[in-house]
């Protein structure tokens, strides 16, 4: 019985560590925007995020058109890699025009 609980505990901890990178991170999205989009856009991520409300960013992301919208705002930029999109979306959503948050970029 003790071995079963030990094995169960280890599995729960392992799943927790494996699933953590799956979640999007606004801080990582900010770094990605600064590195890949700031120069071609000519403005910082805060200005990009303020172009829409949280509901609008959510609708754009749910439709799978985040890259299109970003390229519409920054025609000189390259499309984001699919693995970066969730992080950049989280950043844009957290700092949208109606969020009241101000990014440090």
Biopython code that builds the backbone (N, CA, C, O; Angstrom):
import numpy as np
from Bio.PDB.StructureBuilder import StructureBuilder

atoms = [
    (1, "UNK", "N", (0.827, -1.186, 0.000)),
    (1, "UNK", "CA", (0.000, 0.000, 0.000)),
    (1, "UNK", "C", (0.876, 1.257, 0.000)),
    (1, "UNK", "O", (0.577, 2.242, -0.675)),
    (2, "UNK", "N", (1.972, 1.196, 0.780)),
    (2, "UNK", "CA", (2.871, 2.343, 0.841)),
    (2, "UNK", "C", (3.525, 2.588, -0.522)),
    (2, "UNK", "O", (3.696, 3.738, -0.926)),
    (3, "UNK", "N", (3.891, 1.518, -1.231)),
    (3, "UNK", "CA", (4.494, 1.648, -2.555)),
    (3, "UNK", "C", (3.518, 2.291, -3.546)),
    (3, "UNK", "O", (3.913, 3.088, -4.397)),
    (4, "UNK", "N", (2.244, 1.930, -3.418)),
    (4, "UNK", "CA", (1.234, 2.491, -4.309)),
    (4, "UNK", "C", (1.109, 3.999, -4.105)),
    (4, "UNK", "O", (1.057, 4.750, -5.079)),
    (5, "UNK", "N", (1.059, 4.450, -2.858)),
    (5, "UNK", "CA", (0.965, 5.879, -2.577)),
    (5, "UNK", "C", (2.227, 6.623, -3.013)),
    (5, "UNK", "O", (2.144, 7.746, -3.511)),
    (6, "UNK", "N", (3.379, 6.009, -2.829)),
    (6, "UNK", "CA", (4.635, 6.619, -3.258)),
    (6, "UNK", "C", (4.654, 6.771, -4.778)),
    (6, "UNK", "O", (5.020, 7.824, -5.300)),
    (7, "UNK", "N", (4.260, 5.722, -5.473)),
    (7, "UNK", "CA", (4.208, 5.768, -6.934)),
    (7, "UNK", "C", (3.210, 6.819, -7.414)),
    (7, "UNK", "O", (3.498, 7.558, -8.355)),
    (8, "UNK", "N", (2.055, 6.892, -6.784)),
    (8, "UNK", "CA", (1.043, 7.874, -7.133)),
    (8, "UNK", "C", (1.555, 9.299, -6.909)),
    (8, "UNK", "O", (1.329, 10.178, -7.741)),
    (9, "UNK", "N", (2.229, 9.522, -5.813)),
    (9, "UNK", "CA", (2.799, 10.834, -5.497)),
    (9, "UNK", "C", (3.841, 11.236, -6.533)),
    (9, "UNK", "O", (3.840, 12.370, -7.010)),
    (10, "UNK", "N", (4.717, 10.321, -6.876)),
    (10, "UNK", "CA", (5.761, 10.593, -7.870)),
    (10, "UNK", "C", (5.128, 10.910, -9.226)),
    (10, "UNK", "O", (5.592, 11.816, -9.918)),
    (11, "UNK", "N", (4.089, 10.191, -9.615)),
    (11, "UNK", "CA", (3.417, 10.450, -10.884)),
    (11, "UNK", "C", (2.756, 11.828, -10.904)),
    (11, "UNK", "O", (2.803, 12.529, -11.915)),
    (12, "UNK", "N", (2.147, 12.209, -9.797)),
    (12, "UNK", "CA", (1.505, 13.523, -9.723)),
    (12, "UNK", "C", (2.543, 14.630, -9.855)),
    (12, "UNK", "O", (2.326, 15.602, -10.578)),
    (13, "UNK", "N", (3.657, 14.489, -9.168)),
    (13, "UNK", "CA", (4.731, 15.488, -9.254)),
    (13, "UNK", "C", (5.300, 15.537, -10.678)),
    (13, "UNK", "O", (5.536, 16.622, -11.210)),
    (14, "UNK", "N", (5.519, 14.380, -11.293)),
    (14, "UNK", "CA", (6.071, 14.331, -12.653)),
    (14, "UNK", "C", (5.137, 15.002, -13.655)),
    (14, "UNK", "O", (5.591, 15.754, -14.517)),
    (15, "UNK", "N", (3.851, 14.739, -13.550)),
    (15, "UNK", "CA", (2.878, 15.353, -14.458)),
    (15, "UNK", "C", (2.866, 16.864, -14.263)),
    (15, "UNK", "O", (2.727, 17.612, -15.230)),
    (16, "UNK", "N", (3.010, 17.314, -13.032)),
    (16, "UNK", "CA", (3.057, 18.755, -12.752)),
    (16, "UNK", "C", (4.236, 19.418, -13.428)),
    (16, "UNK", "O", (4.094, 20.508, -13.983)),
    (17, "UNK", "N", (5.394, 18.786, -13.396)),
    (17, "UNK", "CA", (6.577, 19.370, -14.037)),
    (17, "UNK", "C", (6.488, 19.323, -15.556)),
    (17, "UNK", "O", (6.935, 20.251, -16.229)),
    (18, "UNK", "N", (5.925, 18.271, -16.097)),
    (18, "UNK", "CA", (5.833, 18.127, -17.538)),
    (18, "UNK", "C", (4.808, 19.093, -18.115)),
    (18, "UNK", "O", (5.022, 19.641, -19.196)),
    (19, "UNK", "N", (3.702, 19.311, -17.418)),
    (19, "UNK", "CA", (2.635, 20.139, -17.971)),
    (19, "UNK", "C", (2.878, 21.633, -17.789)),
    (19, "UNK", "O", (2.201, 22.430, -18.438)),
    (20, "UNK", "N", (3.798, 22.042, -16.948)),
    (20, "UNK", "CA", (4.039, 23.464, -16.697)),
    (20, "UNK", "C", (4.425, 24.233, -17.948)),
    (20, "UNK", "O", (3.900, 25.331, -18.130)),
    (21, "UNK", "N", (5.303, 23.751, -18.832)),
    (21, "UNK", "CA", (5.667, 24.521, -20.017)),
    (21, "UNK", "C", (4.528, 24.689, -21.019)),
    (21, "UNK", "O", (4.637, 25.505, -21.934)),
    (22, "UNK", "N", (3.451, 23.946, -20.870)),
    (22, "UNK", "CA", (2.341, 24.026, -21.796)),
    (22, "UNK", "C", (1.600, 25.352, -21.642)),
    (22, "UNK", "O", (1.006, 25.836, -22.606)),
    (23, "UNK", "N", (1.623, 25.944, -20.462)),
    (23, "UNK", "CA", (0.896, 27.174, -20.210)),
    (23, "UNK", "C", (1.633, 28.365, -20.818)),
    (23, "UNK", "O", (2.863, 28.421, -20.826)),
    (24, "UNK", "N", (0.854, 29.304, -21.323)),
    (24, "UNK", "CA", (1.438, 30.514, -21.910)),
    (24, "UNK", "C", (1.915, 31.447, -20.807)),
    (24, "UNK", "O", (1.437, 31.390, -19.674)),
    (25, "UNK", "N", (2.862, 32.302, -21.157)),
    (25, "UNK", "CA", (3.477, 33.197, -20.187)),
    (25, "UNK", "C", (3.585, 34.594, -20.802)),
    (25, "UNK", "O", (4.230, 34.787, -21.832)),
    (26, "UNK", "N", (2.941, 35.560, -20.148)),
    (26, "UNK", "CA", (2.955, 36.933, -20.655)),
    (26, "UNK", "C", (4.366, 37.508, -20.680)),
    (26, "UNK", "O", (4.714, 38.253, -21.597)),
    (27, "UNK", "N", (5.173, 37.174, -19.691)),
    (27, "UNK", "CA", (6.554, 37.664, -19.659)),
    (27, "UNK", "C", (7.360, 37.146, -20.833)),
    (27, "UNK", "O", (8.149, 37.877, -21.433)),
    (28, "UNK", "N", (7.157, 35.882, -21.154)),
    (28, "UNK", "CA", (7.849, 35.309, -22.303)),
    (28, "UNK", "C", (7.343, 35.941, -23.595)),
    (28, "UNK", "O", (8.120, 36.191, -24.516)),
    (29, "UNK", "N", (6.030, 36.200, -23.660)),
    (29, "UNK", "CA", (5.458, 36.858, -24.829)),
    (29, "UNK", "C", (6.027, 38.250, -25.030)),
    (29, "UNK", "O", (6.260, 38.681, -26.160)),
    (30, "UNK", "N", (6.249, 38.951, -23.924)),
    (30, "UNK", "CA", (6.845, 40.285, -23.996)),
    (30, "UNK", "C", (8.258, 40.209, -24.553)),
    (30, "UNK", "O", (8.632, 41.010, -25.409)),
    (31, "UNK", "N", (9.039, 39.259, -24.077)),
    (31, "UNK", "CA", (10.410, 39.094, -24.566)),
    (31, "UNK", "C", (10.426, 38.737, -26.053)),
    (31, "UNK", "O", (11.263, 39.227, -26.811)),
    (32, "UNK", "N", (9.493, 37.880, -26.456)),
    (32, "UNK", "CA", (9.407, 37.494, -27.871)),
    (32, "UNK", "C", (9.065, 38.712, -28.719)),
    (32, "UNK", "O", (9.660, 38.926, -29.775)),
    (33, "UNK", "N", (8.101, 39.513, -28.253)),
    (33, "UNK", "CA", (7.721, 40.709, -29.010)),
    (33, "UNK", "C", (8.916, 41.651, -29.139)),
    (33, "UNK", "O", (9.199, 42.153, -30.227)),
    (34, "UNK", "N", (9.613, 41.888, -28.034)),
    (34, "UNK", "CA", (10.766, 42.788, -28.071)),
    (34, "UNK", "C", (11.824, 42.282, -29.048)),
    (34, "UNK", "O", (12.383, 43.055, -29.826)),
    (35, "UNK", "N", (12.089, 40.992, -29.000)),
    (35, "UNK", "CA", (13.153, 40.425, -29.825)),
    (35, "UNK", "C", (12.786, 40.376, -31.313)),
    (35, "UNK", "O", (13.617, 40.681, -32.167)),
    (36, "UNK", "N", (11.541, 39.993, -31.622)),
    (36, "UNK", "CA", (11.184, 39.737, -33.012)),
    (36, "UNK", "C", (10.335, 40.820, -33.684)),
    (36, "UNK", "O", (10.358, 40.952, -34.908)),
    (37, "UNK", "N", (9.598, 41.586, -32.902)),
    (37, "UNK", "CA", (8.619, 42.477, -33.518)),
    (37, "UNK", "C", (8.882, 43.968, -33.295)),
    (37, "UNK", "O", (8.450, 44.793, -34.101)),
    (38, "UNK", "N", (9.569, 44.320, -32.235)),
    (38, "UNK", "CA", (9.704, 45.731, -31.882)),
    (38, "UNK", "C", (10.369, 46.544, -32.993)),
    (38, "UNK", "O", (9.863, 47.602, -33.370)),
    (39, "UNK", "N", (11.475, 46.072, -33.511)),
    (39, "UNK", "CA", (12.196, 46.828, -34.545)),
    (39, "UNK", "C", (11.393, 46.928, -35.842)),
    (39, "UNK", "O", (11.248, 48.029, -36.372)),
    (40, "UNK", "N", (10.857, 45.808, -36.381)),
    (40, "UNK", "CA", (10.088, 45.938, -37.627)),
    (40, "UNK", "C", (8.796, 46.750, -37.462)),
    (40, "UNK", "O", (8.340, 47.395, -38.406)),
    (41, "UNK", "N", (8.213, 46.713, -36.264)),
    (41, "UNK", "CA", (6.970, 47.460, -36.033)),
    (41, "UNK", "C", (7.242, 48.947, -35.841)),
    (41, "UNK", "O", (6.459, 49.791, -36.276)),
    (42, "UNK", "N", (8.342, 49.256, -35.195)),
    (42, "UNK", "CA", (8.649, 50.649, -34.915)),
    (42, "UNK", "C", (8.001, 51.163, -33.645)),
    (42, "UNK", "O", (8.048, 52.361, -33.363)),
    (43, "UNK", "N", (7.391, 50.261, -32.871)),
    (43, "UNK", "CA", (6.816, 50.629, -31.583)),
    (43, "UNK", "C", (6.886, 49.432, -30.650)),
    (43, "UNK", "O", (7.131, 48.305, -31.078)),
    (44, "UNK", "N", (6.666, 49.694, -29.366)),
    (44, "UNK", "CA", (6.827, 48.621, -28.379)),
    (44, "UNK", "C", (5.561, 47.777, -28.234)),
    (44, "UNK", "O", (4.524, 48.074, -28.828)),
    (45, "UNK", "N", (5.672, 46.740, -27.446)),
    (45, "UNK", "CA", (4.571, 45.808, -27.258)),
    (45, "UNK", "C", (3.364, 46.421, -26.577)),
    (45, "UNK", "O", (2.229, 46.017, -26.833)),
    (46, "UNK", "N", (3.601, 47.387, -25.715)),
    (46, "UNK", "CA", (2.492, 48.054, -25.040)),
    (46, "UNK", "C", (1.582, 48.765, -26.034)),
    (46, "UNK", "O", (0.359, 48.743, -25.899)),
    (47, "UNK", "N", (2.192, 49.392, -27.028)),
    (47, "UNK", "CA", (1.401, 50.071, -28.059)),
    (47, "UNK", "C", (0.629, 49.062, -28.894)),
    (47, "UNK", "O", (-0.514, 49.315, -29.275)),
    (48, "UNK", "N", (1.248, 47.917, -29.180)),
    (48, "UNK", "CA", (0.554, 46.863, -29.938)),
    (48, "UNK", "C", (-0.631, 46.328, -29.132)),
    (48, "UNK", "O", (-1.726, 46.155, -29.667)),
    (49, "UNK", "N", (-0.404, 46.071, -27.856)),
    (49, "UNK", "CA", (-1.465, 45.505, -27.014)),
    (49, "UNK", "C", (-2.645, 46.464, -26.889)),
    (49, "UNK", "O", (-3.793, 46.028, -26.816)),
    (50, "UNK", "N", (-2.373, 47.755, -26.865)),
    (50, "UNK", "CA", (-3.427, 48.758, -26.690)),
    (50, "UNK", "C", (-4.291, 48.954, -27.937)),
    (50, "UNK", "O", (-5.272, 49.697, -27.895)),
    (51, "UNK", "N", (-3.947, 48.308, -29.025)),
    (51, "UNK", "CA", (-4.725, 48.464, -30.260)),
    (51, "UNK", "C", (-6.077, 47.750, -30.184)),
    (51, "UNK", "O", (-6.965, 48.015, -30.994)),
    (52, "UNK", "N", (-6.233, 46.841, -29.208)),
    (52, "UNK", "CA", (-7.486, 46.107, -29.055)),
    (52, "UNK", "C", (-7.807, 45.915, -27.576)),
    (52, "UNK", "O", (-6.931, 46.028, -26.719)),
    (53, "UNK", "N", (-9.068, 45.624, -27.293)),
    (53, "UNK", "CA", (-9.480, 45.271, -25.928)),
    (53, "UNK", "C", (-9.188, 43.790, -25.702)),
    (53, "UNK", "O", (-8.837, 43.066, -26.634)),
    (54, "UNK", "N", (-9.334, 43.356, -24.465)),
    (54, "UNK", "CA", (-9.111, 41.938, -24.161)),
    (54, "UNK", "C", (-10.072, 41.053, -24.947)),
    (54, "UNK", "O", (-9.674, 40.007, -25.460)),
    (55, "UNK", "N", (-11.330, 41.465, -25.044)),
    (55, "UNK", "CA", (-12.312, 40.673, -25.794)),
    (55, "UNK", "C", (-11.943, 40.581, -27.272)),
    (55, "UNK", "O", (-12.110, 39.532, -27.894)),
    (56, "UNK", "N", (-11.440, 41.681, -27.832)),
    (56, "UNK", "CA", (-11.038, 41.669, -29.240)),
    (56, "UNK", "C", (-9.828, 40.767, -29.463)),
    (56, "UNK", "O", (-9.792, 40.012, -30.435)),
    (57, "UNK", "N", (-8.826, 40.837, -28.563)),
    (57, "UNK", "CA", (-7.659, 39.954, -28.688)),
    (57, "UNK", "C", (-8.093, 38.500, -28.555)),
    (57, "UNK", "O", (-7.599, 37.631, -29.274)),
    (58, "UNK", "N", (-9.012, 38.239, -27.639)),
    (58, "UNK", "CA", (-9.484, 36.863, -27.449)),
    (58, "UNK", "C", (-10.187, 36.356, -28.713)),
    (58, "UNK", "O", (-9.971, 35.219, -29.134)),
    (59, "UNK", "N", (-11.019, 37.194, -29.308)),
    (59, "UNK", "CA", (-11.728, 36.815, -30.536)),
    (59, "UNK", "C", (-10.741, 36.559, -31.678)),
    (59, "UNK", "O", (-10.889, 35.591, -32.423)),
    (60, "UNK", "N", (-9.751, 37.416, -31.810)),
    (60, "UNK", "CA", (-8.722, 37.250, -32.855)),
    (60, "UNK", "C", (-7.964, 35.951, -32.645)),
    (60, "UNK", "O", (-7.746, 35.196, -33.592)),
    (61, "UNK", "N", (-7.562, 35.686, -31.408)),
    (61, "UNK", "CA", (-6.807, 34.473, -31.110)),
    (61, "UNK", "C", (-7.657, 33.219, -31.326)),
    (61, "UNK", "O", (-7.182, 32.237, -31.896)),
    (62, "UNK", "N", (-8.912, 33.251, -30.871)),
    (62, "UNK", "CA", (-9.791, 32.088, -31.033)),
    (62, "UNK", "C", (-10.043, 31.767, -32.501)),
    (62, "UNK", "O", (-10.245, 30.609, -32.866)),
    (63, "UNK", "N", (-10.029, 32.793, -33.335)),
    (63, "UNK", "CA", (-10.209, 32.592, -34.779)),
    (63, "UNK", "C", (-8.915, 32.129, -35.454)),
    (63, "UNK", "O", (-8.915, 31.803, -36.641)),
    (64, "UNK", "N", (-7.805, 32.102, -34.692)),
    (64, "UNK", "CA", (-6.521, 31.674, -35.252)),
    (64, "UNK", "C", (-5.882, 32.723, -36.149)),
    (64, "UNK", "O", (-5.106, 32.388, -37.044)),
    (65, "UNK", "N", (-6.201, 33.982, -35.915)),
    (65, "UNK", "CA", (-5.724, 35.050, -36.790)),
    (65, "UNK", "C", (-4.789, 36.035, -36.096)),
    (65, "UNK", "O", (-4.662, 37.181, -36.529)),
    (66, "UNK", "N", (-4.139, 35.598, -35.027)),
    (66, "UNK", "CA", (-3.244, 36.501, -34.306)),
    (66, "UNK", "C", (-2.077, 36.945, -35.178)),
    (66, "UNK", "O", (-1.740, 38.129, -35.215)),
    (67, "UNK", "N", (-1.470, 36.007, -35.871)),
    (67, "UNK", "CA", (-0.358, 36.361, -36.762)),
    (67, "UNK", "C", (-0.805, 37.346, -37.840)),
    (67, "UNK", "O", (-0.098, 38.308, -38.140)),
    (68, "UNK", "N", (-1.980, 37.102, -38.419)),
    (68, "UNK", "CA", (-2.496, 38.007, -39.454)),
    (68, "UNK", "C", (-2.684, 39.418, -38.915)),
    (68, "UNK", "O", (-2.312, 40.397, -39.561)),
    (69, "UNK", "N", (-3.268, 39.510, -37.718)),
    (69, "UNK", "CA", (-3.515, 40.821, -37.119)),
    (69, "UNK", "C", (-2.212, 41.545, -36.821)),
    (69, "UNK", "O", (-2.100, 42.751, -37.036)),
    (70, "UNK", "N", (-1.229, 40.804, -36.327)),
    (70, "UNK", "CA", (0.058, 41.430, -36.019)),
    (70, "UNK", "C", (0.744, 41.894, -37.300)),
    (70, "UNK", "O", (1.375, 42.951, -37.316)),
    (71, "UNK", "N", (0.629, 41.121, -38.363)),
    (71, "UNK", "CA", (1.235, 41.516, -39.639)),
    (71, "UNK", "C", (0.486, 42.687, -40.268)),
    (71, "UNK", "O", (1.077, 43.477, -41.004)),
    (72, "UNK", "N", (-0.805, 42.802, -39.985)),
    (72, "UNK", "CA", (-1.575, 43.952, -40.458)),
    (72, "UNK", "C", (-1.063, 45.231, -39.791)),
    (72, "UNK", "O", (-0.991, 46.283, -40.427)),
    (73, "UNK", "N", (-0.709, 45.135, -38.510)),
    (73, "UNK", "CA", (-0.187, 46.286, -37.768)),
    (73, "UNK", "C", (1.288, 46.539, -38.075)),
    (73, "UNK", "O", (1.754, 47.678, -38.026)),
    (74, "UNK", "N", (2.016, 45.470, -38.392)),
    (74, "UNK", "CA", (3.464, 45.550, -38.665)),
    (74, "UNK", "C", (3.777, 44.821, -39.968)),
    (74, "UNK", "O", (4.239, 43.680, -39.926)),
    (75, "UNK", "N", (3.547, 45.432, -41.101)),
    (75, "UNK", "CA", (3.755, 44.736, -42.374)),
    (75, "UNK", "C", (5.208, 44.328, -42.642)),
    (75, "UNK", "O", (5.449, 43.422, -43.439)),
    (76, "UNK", "N", (6.171, 44.973, -41.997)),
    (76, "UNK", "CA", (7.578, 44.639, -42.227)),
    (76, "UNK", "C", (8.050, 43.453, -41.384)),
    (76, "UNK", "O", (9.152, 42.947, -41.595)),
    (77, "UNK", "N", (7.228, 43.007, -40.435)),
    (77, "UNK", "CA", (7.612, 41.903, -39.551)),
    (77, "UNK", "C", (7.371, 40.555, -40.228)),
    (77, "UNK", "O", (6.601, 40.448, -41.182)),
    (78, "UNK", "N", (8.039, 39.544, -39.717)),
    (78, "UNK", "CA", (7.833, 38.179, -40.191)),
    (78, "UNK", "C", (6.783, 37.518, -39.303)),
    (78, "UNK", "O", (6.663, 37.878, -38.132)),
    (79, "UNK", "N", (6.021, 36.562, -39.830)),
    (79, "UNK", "CA", (5.039, 35.860, -38.994)),
    (79, "UNK", "C", (5.728, 35.138, -37.830)),
    (79, "UNK", "O", (6.854, 34.657, -37.956)),
    (80, "UNK", "N", (5.039, 35.077, -36.725)),
    (80, "UNK", "CA", (5.580, 34.392, -35.549)),
    (80, "UNK", "C", (5.515, 32.887, -35.730)),
    (80, "UNK", "O", (4.610, 32.365, -36.381)),
    (81, "UNK", "N", (6.473, 32.201, -35.154)),
    (81, "UNK", "CA", (6.466, 30.755, -35.091)),
    (81, "UNK", "C", (5.241, 30.327, -34.277)),
    (81, "UNK", "O", (4.886, 30.997, -33.307)),
    (82, "UNK", "N", (4.601, 29.237, -34.652)),
    (82, "UNK", "CA", (3.386, 28.776, -33.960)),
    (82, "UNK", "C", (3.586, 28.552, -32.470)),
    (82, "UNK", "O", (2.649, 28.725, -31.691)),
    (83, "UNK", "N", (4.773, 28.177, -32.066)),
    (83, "UNK", "CA", (4.999, 27.934, -30.635)),
    (83, "UNK", "C", (5.105, 29.232, -29.839)),
    (83, "UNK", "O", (4.973, 29.214, -28.615)),
    (84, "UNK", "N", (5.341, 30.359, -30.514)),
    (84, "UNK", "CA", (5.404, 31.651, -29.832)),
    (84, "UNK", "C", (4.038, 32.321, -29.683)),
    (84, "UNK", "O", (3.847, 33.159, -28.802)),
    (85, "UNK", "N", (3.100, 31.954, -30.539)),
    (85, "UNK", "CA", (1.799, 32.625, -30.581)),
    (85, "UNK", "C", (1.073, 32.613, -29.232)),
    (85, "UNK", "O", (0.567, 33.661, -28.832)),
    (86, "UNK", "N", (0.989, 31.484, -28.504)),
    (86, "UNK", "CA", (0.274, 31.519, -27.221)),
    (86, "UNK", "C", (0.884, 32.491, -26.215)),
    (86, "UNK", "O", (0.159, 33.134, -25.455)),
    (87, "UNK", "N", (2.205, 32.601, -26.208)),
    (87, "UNK", "CA", (2.877, 33.506, -25.270)),
    (87, "UNK", "C", (2.622, 34.966, -25.653)),
    (87, "UNK", "O", (2.346, 35.797, -24.787)),
    (88, "UNK", "N", (2.714, 35.274, -26.938)),
    (88, "UNK", "CA", (2.478, 36.646, -27.385)),
    (88, "UNK", "C", (1.014, 37.015, -27.169)),
    (88, "UNK", "O", (0.707, 38.141, -26.777)),
    (89, "UNK", "N", (0.107, 36.066, -27.424)),
    (89, "UNK", "CA", (-1.313, 36.328, -27.157)),
    (89, "UNK", "C", (-1.525, 36.641, -25.682)),
    (89, "UNK", "O", (-2.233, 37.590, -25.345)),
    (90, "UNK", "N", (-0.924, 35.861, -24.810)),
    (90, "UNK", "CA", (-1.076, 36.091, -23.370)),
    (90, "UNK", "C", (-0.572, 37.482, -23.001)),
    (90, "UNK", "O", (-1.188, 38.172, -22.188)),
    (91, "UNK", "N", (0.534, 37.892, -23.591)),
    (91, "UNK", "CA", (1.070, 39.233, -23.361)),
    (91, "UNK", "C", (0.091, 40.300, -23.847)),
    (91, "UNK", "O", (-0.230, 41.235, -23.113)),
    (92, "UNK", "N", (-0.381, 40.159, -25.084)),
    (92, "UNK", "CA", (-1.291, 41.156, -25.656)),
    (92, "UNK", "C", (-2.600, 41.226, -24.862)),
    (92, "UNK", "O", (-3.136, 42.310, -24.636)),
    (93, "UNK", "N", (-3.102, 40.076, -24.445)),
    (93, "UNK", "CA", (-4.344, 40.030, -23.669)),
    (93, "UNK", "C", (-4.162, 40.715, -22.311)),
    (93, "UNK", "O", (-5.020, 41.486, -21.880)),
    (94, "UNK", "N", (-3.053, 40.433, -21.649)),
    (94, "UNK", "CA", (-2.811, 41.000, -20.315)),
    (94, "UNK", "C", (-2.599, 42.506, -20.336)),
    (94, "UNK", "O", (-2.844, 43.175, -19.333)),
    (95, "UNK", "N", (-2.150, 43.049, -21.460)),
    (95, "UNK", "CA", (-1.865, 44.482, -21.543)),
    (95, "UNK", "C", (-2.768, 45.192, -22.557)),
    (95, "UNK", "O", (-2.402, 46.245, -23.079)),
    (96, "UNK", "N", (-3.931, 44.628, -22.834)),
    (96, "UNK", "CA", (-4.883, 45.222, -23.777)),
    (96, "UNK", "C", (-5.360, 46.582, -23.277)),
    (96, "UNK", "O", (-5.128, 46.951, -22.126)),
    (97, "UNK", "N", (-6.030, 47.317, -24.158)),
    (97, "UNK", "CA", (-6.429, 48.688, -23.846)),
    (97, "UNK", "C", (-7.350, 48.797, -22.632)),
    (97, "UNK", "O", (-7.361, 49.826, -21.956)),
    (98, "UNK", "N", (-8.119, 47.753, -22.351)),
    (98, "UNK", "CA", (-9.042, 47.819, -21.214)),
    (98, "UNK", "C", (-8.542, 47.068, -19.979)),
    (98, "UNK", "O", (-9.296, 46.871, -19.026)),
    (99, "UNK", "N", (-7.280, 46.652, -19.993)),
    (99, "UNK", "CA", (-6.757, 45.857, -18.883)),
    (99, "UNK", "C", (-6.311, 46.698, -17.692)),
    (99, "UNK", "O", (-6.382, 46.247, -16.549)),
    (100, "UNK", "N", (-5.856, 47.905, -17.955)),
    (100, "UNK", "CA", (-5.315, 48.748, -16.878)),
    (100, "UNK", "C", (-3.880, 48.430, -16.542)),
    (100, "UNK", "O", (-3.304, 49.062, -15.656)),
    (101, "UNK", "N", (-3.278, 47.460, -17.229)),
    (101, "UNK", "CA", (-1.878, 47.088, -16.994)),
    (101, "UNK", "C", (-0.977, 47.803, -17.989)),
    (101, "UNK", "O", (-1.370, 48.073, -19.123)),
    (102, "UNK", "N", (0.235, 48.104, -17.546)),
    (102, "UNK", "CA", (1.222, 48.766, -18.412)),
    (102, "UNK", "C", (2.488, 47.916, -18.425)),
    (102, "UNK", "O", (3.092, 47.693, -17.376)),
    (103, "UNK", "N", (2.900, 47.436, -19.613)),
    (103, "UNK", "CA", (4.109, 46.613, -19.679)),
    (103, "UNK", "C", (5.374, 47.456, -19.512)),
    (103, "UNK", "O", (5.360, 48.673, -19.695)),
    (104, "UNK", "N", (6.446, 46.789, -19.166)),
    (104, "UNK", "CA", (7.718, 47.476, -18.965)),
    (104, "UNK", "C", (8.622, 47.276, -20.185)),
    (104, "UNK", "O", (9.777, 46.874, -20.039)),
    (105, "UNK", "N", (8.104, 47.554, -21.385)),
    (105, "UNK", "CA", (8.974, 47.430, -22.573)),
    (105, "UNK", "C", (8.923, 48.666, -23.388)),
    (105, "UNK", "O", (9.586, 48.751, -24.422)),
]
sb = StructureBuilder()
sb.init_structure("model")
sb.init_model(0)
sb.init_chain("A")
sb.init_seg("    ")
for serial, (resi, resn, name, xyz) in enumerate(atoms, 1):
    if name == "N":
        sb.init_residue(resn, " ", resi, " ")
    sb.init_atom(name, np.array(xyz, "f"), 0.0, 1.0, " ", f" {name:<3s}", serial, name[0])
structure = sb.get_structure()
